[in-house]
Amino acid sequence: VLLVLEALRHNDVPTQNRGVEILFGFSSPTSTIQTTDASLTPNEYAAFWRDTEYKVLFLQEYTATIEKADYSSNGLKAFMTARLTSN
């Protein structure tokens, strides 16, 4: 999770929207990011997020902390709560 947050913080390094591409790479094949009929491309996600409260993911001035982590009973899914605090 922290690796993906760091990639999003530096989203356009080394290429435009590379951080969102990394997020896609770590997403499950069954994630809504990749499975809906109206799935967006990494470029479309980045454009959408920049106009919402998720724009904080692209800012440099925050610290990310994992507050809670748990696994499903079958061990196939992980659930994490990350808190972003401004510096």
Backbone as JSON Lines, residues from 0, in Angstrom:
{"i":0,"aa":"V","n":[0.83,-1.19,0.0],"ca":[0.0,0.0,0.0],"c":[0.87,1.25,0.0]}
{"i":1,"aa":"L","n":[1.89,1.25,0.85],"ca":[2.76,2.43,0.9],"c":[3.51,2.64,-0.4]}
{"i":2,"aa":"L","n":[3.9,1.56,-1.06],"ca":[4.58,1.68,-2.35],"c":[3.65,2.33,-3.38]}
{"i":3,"aa":"V","n":[2.39,1.93,-3.41],"ca":[1.44,2.51,-4.36],"c":[1.19,3.98,-4.03]}
{"i":4,"aa":"L","n":[1.04,4.3,-2.74],"ca":[0.85,5.7,-2.36],"c":[2.05,6.55,-2.77]}
{"i":5,"aa":"E","n":[3.24,6.01,-2.61],"ca":[4.44,6.74,-3.02],"c":[4.47,6.93,-4.54]}
{"i":6,"aa":"A","n":[4.06,5.9,-5.28],"ca":[4.0,6.02,-6.74],"c":[2.99,7.08,-7.16]}
{"i":7,"aa":"L","n":[1.86,7.15,-6.47],"ca":[0.85,8.16,-6.79],"c":[1.35,9.56,-6.43]}
{"i":8,"aa":"R","n":[2.1,9.66,-5.34],"ca":[2.65,10.96,-4.94],"c":[3.57,11.51,-6.04]}
{"i":9,"aa":"H","n":[4.27,10.61,-6.72],"ca":[5.16,10.99,-7.82],"c":[4.59,10.45,-9.13]}
{"i":10,"aa":"N","n":[3.31,10.67,-9.31],"ca":[2.53,10.07,-10.39],"c":[3.16,10.21,-11.77]}
{"i":11,"aa":"D","n":[3.72,11.35,-12.07],"ca":[4.21,11.59,-13.43],"c":[5.7,11.32,-13.61]}
{"i":12,"aa":"V","n":[6.3,10.55,-12.7],"ca":[7.72,10.19,-12.8],"c":[7.81,8.68,-12.99]}
{"i":13,"aa":"P","n":[8.46,8.19,-13.97],"ca":[9.23,8.88,-15.02],"c":[8.39,9.28,-16.22]}
{"i":14,"aa":"T","n":[7.14,8.82,-16.29],"ca":[6.25,9.19,-17.4],"c":[4.9,9.6,-16.83]}
{"i":15,"aa":"Q","n":[4.1,10.27,-17.65],"ca":[2.79,10.74,-17.21],"c":[1.92,9.59,-16.72]}
{"i":16,"aa":"N","n":[1.36,9.75,-15.53],"ca":[0.44,8.8,-14.9],"c":[1.03,7.43,-14.63]}
{"i":17,"aa":"R","n":[2.35,7.36,-14.48],"ca":[2.99,6.09,-14.16],"c":[2.54,5.57,-12.78]}
{"i":18,"aa":"G","n":[2.28,6.48,-11.85],"ca":[1.82,6.08,-10.53],"c":[0.47,5.36,-10.6]}
{"i":19,"aa":"V","n":[-0.44,5.87,-11.42],"ca":[-1.74,5.21,-11.58],"c":[-1.55,3.86,-12.27]}
{"i":20,"aa":"E","n":[-0.63,3.78,-13.21],"ca":[-0.34,2.49,-13.85],"c":[0.16,1.47,-12.82]}
{"i":21,"aa":"I","n":[0.97,1.92,-11.87],"ca":[1.46,1.03,-10.81],"c":[0.29,0.57,-9.94]}
{"i":22,"aa":"L","n":[-0.63,1.49,-9.62],"ca":[-1.83,1.1,-8.88],"c":[-2.59,0.01,-9.63]}
{"i":23,"aa":"F","n":[-2.77,0.16,-10.92],"ca":[-3.45,-0.86,-11.73],"c":[-2.71,-2.19,-11.64]}
{"i":24,"aa":"G","n":[-1.38,-2.14,-11.67],"ca":[-0.58,-3.36,-11.61],"c":[-0.74,-4.12,-10.31]}
{"i":25,"aa":"F","n":[-0.98,-3.41,-9.21],"ca":[-1.16,-4.04,-7.91],"c":[-2.62,-4.4,-7.63]}
{"i":26,"aa":"S","n":[-3.54,-3.97,-8.48],"ca":[-4.96,-4.24,-8.26],"c":[-5.3,-5.66,-8.66]}
{"i":27,"aa":"S","n":[-6.21,-6.22,-7.91],"ca":[-6.7,-7.57,-8.21],"c":[-7.41,-7.58,-9.55]}
{"i":28,"aa":"P","n":[-7.34,-8.68,-10.3],"ca":[-8.1,-8.78,-11.55],"c":[-9.61,-8.62,-11.33]}
{"i":29,"aa":"T","n":[-10.08,-8.84,-10.11],"ca":[-11.5,-8.68,-9.83],"c":[-11.83,-7.32,-9.22]}
{"i":30,"aa":"S","n":[-10.85,-6.44,-9.14],"ca":[-11.07,-5.09,-8.62],"c":[-12.0,-4.31,-9.54]}
{"i":31,"aa":"T","n":[-12.82,-3.45,-8.94],"ca":[-13.72,-2.62,-9.76],"c":[-12.95,-1.68,-10.68]}
{"i":32,"aa":"I","n":[-11.69,-1.43,-10.35],"ca":[-10.87,-0.6,-11.23],"c":[-10.75,-1.25,-12.62]}
{"i":33,"aa":"Q","n":[-10.73,-2.57,-12.64],"ca":[-10.45,-3.26,-13.89],"c":[-11.63,-4.06,-14.46]}
{"i":34,"aa":"T","n":[-12.73,-4.21,-13.73],"ca":[-13.75,-5.15,-14.18],"c":[-15.07,-4.55,-14.64]}
{"i":35,"aa":"T","n":[-15.31,-3.29,-14.38],"ca":[-16.6,-2.73,-14.79],"c":[-16.61,-2.46,-16.29]}
{"i":36,"aa":"D","n":[-17.8,-2.45,-16.86],"ca":[-17.93,-2.18,-18.29],"c":[-17.38,-0.81,-18.66]}
{"i":37,"aa":"A","n":[-17.46,0.1,-17.73],"ca":[-16.99,1.46,-17.99],"c":[-15.62,1.7,-17.38]}
{"i":38,"aa":"S","n":[-14.78,0.66,-17.32],"ca":[-13.45,0.8,-16.73],"c":[-12.68,1.93,-17.4]}
{"i":39,"aa":"L","n":[-12.06,2.73,-16.57],"ca":[-11.27,3.85,-17.06],"c":[-9.83,3.43,-17.28]}
{"i":40,"aa":"T","n":[-9.15,4.12,-18.15],"ca":[-7.72,3.9,-18.35],"c":[-6.97,4.63,-17.23]}
{"i":41,"aa":"P","n":[-5.69,4.34,-17.05],"ca":[-4.92,5.09,-16.05],"c":[-4.99,6.61,-16.26]}
{"i":42,"aa":"N","n":[-4.93,7.05,-17.49],"ca":[-5.01,8.49,-17.77],"c":[-6.36,9.06,-17.37]}
{"i":43,"aa":"E","n":[-7.43,8.31,-17.64],"ca":[-8.77,8.76,-17.27],"c":[-8.95,8.79,-15.76]}
{"i":44,"aa":"Y","n":[-8.4,7.77,-15.05],"ca":[-8.46,7.78,-13.59],"c":[-7.74,8.98,-13.02]}
{"i":45,"aa":"A","n":[-6.55,9.26,-13.52],"ca":[-5.78,10.4,-13.01],"c":[-6.55,11.71,-13.22]}
{"i":46,"aa":"A","n":[-7.15,11.88,-14.38],"ca":[-7.92,13.09,-14.66],"c":[-9.13,13.18,-13.73]}
{"i":47,"aa":"F","n":[-9.81,12.07,-13.51],"ca":[-10.97,12.05,-12.62],"c":[-10.55,12.38,-11.2]}
{"i":48,"aa":"W","n":[-9.5,11.73,-10.69],"ca":[-9.07,11.95,-9.31],"c":[-8.64,13.37,-9.05]}
{"i":49,"aa":"R","n":[-8.08,14.02,-10.05],"ca":[-7.6,15.4,-9.85],"c":[-8.75,16.37,-9.59]}
{"i":50,"aa":"D","n":[-9.97,15.96,-9.91],"ca":[-11.15,16.81,-9.7],"c":[-11.99,16.36,-8.52]}
{"i":51,"aa":"T","n":[-11.47,15.49,-7.66],"ca":[-12.21,14.99,-6.51],"c":[-11.36,15.13,-5.26]}
{"i":52,"aa":"E","n":[-11.91,14.65,-4.13],"ca":[-11.14,14.68,-2.88],"c":[-9.93,13.76,-2.95]}
{"i":53,"aa":"Y","n":[-9.86,12.88,-3.95],"ca":[-8.72,11.98,-4.1],"c":[-7.48,12.7,-4.64]}
{"i":54,"aa":"K","n":[-7.62,13.96,-5.01],"ca":[-6.46,14.69,-5.53],"c":[-5.33,14.75,-4.52]}
{"i":55,"aa":"V","n":[-5.64,14.56,-3.24],"ca":[-4.61,14.54,-2.2],"c":[-3.57,13.46,-2.49]}
{"i":56,"aa":"L","n":[-3.96,12.39,-3.18],"ca":[-3.02,11.31,-3.49],"c":[-1.85,11.78,-4.36]}
{"i":57,"aa":"F","n":[-2.04,12.87,-5.08],"ca":[-1.0,13.38,-5.97],"c":[-0.16,14.49,-5.33]}
{"i":58,"aa":"L","n":[-0.48,14.87,-4.1],"ca":[0.23,15.96,-3.44],"c":[1.5,15.45,-2.77]}
{"i":59,"aa":"Q","n":[2.44,16.32,-2.61],"ca":[3.73,15.97,-2.0],"c":[3.7,16.11,-0.48]}
{"i":60,"aa":"E","n":[2.78,16.9,0.05],"ca":[2.83,17.29,1.46],"c":[1.96,16.43,2.36]}
{"i":61,"aa":"Y","n":[2.16,15.13,2.38],"ca":[1.44,14.3,3.33],"c":[2.31,13.14,3.78]}
{"i":62,"aa":"T","n":[1.92,12.59,4.92],"ca":[2.56,11.39,5.45],"c":[1.52,10.29,5.46]}
{"i":63,"aa":"A","n":[1.88,9.12,4.97],"ca":[0.97,7.97,4.94],"c":[1.33,7.01,6.05]}
{"i":64,"aa":"T","n":[0.31,6.55,6.78],"ca":[0.49,5.6,7.86],"c":[-0.54,4.49,7.72]}
{"i":65,"aa":"I","n":[-0.1,3.25,7.84],"ca":[-1.03,2.13,7.86],"c":[-1.53,1.99,9.29]}
{"i":66,"aa":"E","n":[-2.83,2.18,9.48],"ca":[-3.4,2.11,10.82],"c":[-3.91,0.73,11.17]}
{"i":67,"aa":"K","n":[-4.35,0.0,10.18],"ca":[-4.93,-1.31,10.44],"c":[-4.69,-2.19,9.23]}
{"i":68,"aa":"A","n":[-4.37,-3.45,9.48],"ca":[-4.2,-4.42,8.41],"c":[-4.78,-5.74,8.85]}
{"i":69,"aa":"D","n":[-5.49,-6.38,7.94],"ca":[-6.12,-7.65,8.27],"c":[-6.24,-8.48,6.99]}
{"i":70,"aa":"Y","n":[-6.39,-9.77,7.15],"ca":[-6.56,-10.69,6.03],"c":[-7.91,-11.37,6.13]}
{"i":71,"aa":"S","n":[-8.45,-11.76,4.96],"ca":[-9.68,-12.54,4.97],"c":[-9.39,-13.91,5.57]}
{"i":72,"aa":"S","n":[-10.45,-14.6,5.98],"ca":[-10.27,-15.9,6.65],"c":[-9.58,-16.92,5.76]}
{"i":73,"aa":"N","n":[-9.74,-16.79,4.43],"ca":[-9.08,-17.73,3.53],"c":[-7.69,-17.25,3.11]}
{"i":74,"aa":"G","n":[-7.29,-16.07,3.57],"ca":[-5.96,-15.56,3.27],"c":[-5.77,-15.03,1.87]}
{"i":75,"aa":"L","n":[-6.85,-14.89,1.11],"ca":[-6.73,-14.46,-0.28],"c":[-6.89,-12.95,-0.47]}
{"i":76,"aa":"K","n":[-7.36,-12.25,0.56],"ca":[-7.56,-10.81,0.45],"c":[-6.95,-10.14,1.67]}
{"i":77,"aa":"A","n":[-6.43,-8.95,1.44],"ca":[-5.92,-8.13,2.53],"c":[-6.73,-6.85,2.6]}
{"i":78,"aa":"F","n":[-6.94,-6.37,3.79],"ca":[-7.69,-5.14,4.01],"c":[-6.82,-4.22,4.85]}
{"i":79,"aa":"M","n":[-6.61,-3.01,4.35],"ca":[-5.75,-2.07,5.06],"c":[-6.41,-0.71,5.15]}
{"i":80,"aa":"T","n":[-6.19,-0.07,6.26],"ca":[-6.65,1.3,6.45],"c":[-5.41,2.19,6.48]}
{"i":81,"aa":"A","n":[-5.33,3.09,5.52],"ca":[-4.21,4.02,5.46],"c":[-4.72,5.42,5.79]}
{"i":82,"aa":"R","n":[-3.99,6.14,6.61],"ca":[-4.35,7.51,6.94],"c":[-3.31,8.45,6.33]}
{"i":83,"aa":"L","n":[-3.8,9.45,5.64],"ca":[-2.95,10.47,5.06],"c":[-3.09,11.73,5.9]}
{"i":84,"aa":"T","n":[-1.97,12.24,6.38],"ca":[-2.0,13.48,7.16],"c":[-1.11,14.5,6.49]}
{"i":85,"aa":"S","n":[-1.6,15.73,6.45],"ca":[-0.82,16.78,5.79],"c":[0.36,17.17,6.66]}
{"i":86,"aa":"N","n":[1.46,17.53,6.02],"ca":[2.68,17.94,6.72],"c":[2.68,19.43,6.97]}
